[in-house]
């Protein structure tokens, strides 16, 4: 699985939700801070987003605004139709790809840009207001797709900043994709370096500079993040989870998990389930 999809799959909890709203008069609505991410898409009329993070964002028809940290904000408009949605995310081990995102991401409706995003918006808008069989499953799938497309659009439009730079660097991106494709594999820096055609020292330096931690530290962190989700969302035995994240010994896995989370896997599972 690619990095962006993997991050969303592991960190998202519950089911996303969406609604389509039409208001024909001048209006103003506050949105409280939310433990996840939310979006608004202007389908008709005039609308502005106001927050404590800078100047008001004026939306044109077709514009998308994503709030990846669930920040409190306000919307004001006149004769407006909006498509809105939200995702609940596990912030206890938030991935740096999401942490690096700005509070507000504005994706203007530029002709010819991000056609997959525009197609997903059209499909979601039609399904949200329709009463057809399978609507719930379709809307949920489209919302997941839309989140990927929104993040992809921002990463493509900002290739030189934060994790955008890491995913735009062929060597670092190759190492990241290898780790995410097979986190249980006993990777070493020389093996990753050979895979992406770099020397060990060069890869380690570039990876650390762009990702924020050395390759083996990131591998361990990602393994434990995946393990945390498996502990929370499944009843798989500890030994099976350990093997899925690259540990033959449950004891070694428990030691690594406790070092990062401050509690044993069994304690974590009891806390999260309760």
PyMOL commands that set and color helices and strands:
alter all, ss='L'
color gray80, all
select helices_A, chain A and resi 3-11+91-93+96-99+115-128+135-157+162-168+170-181+189-196+200-211+215-233+238-244+250-261+265-273
alter helices_A, ss='H'
color red, helices_A
select strands_A, chain A and resi 12-31+36-50+57-59+64-67+73-89+105-107
alter strands_A, ss='S'
color yellow, strands_A
deselect
rebuild
show_as cartoon
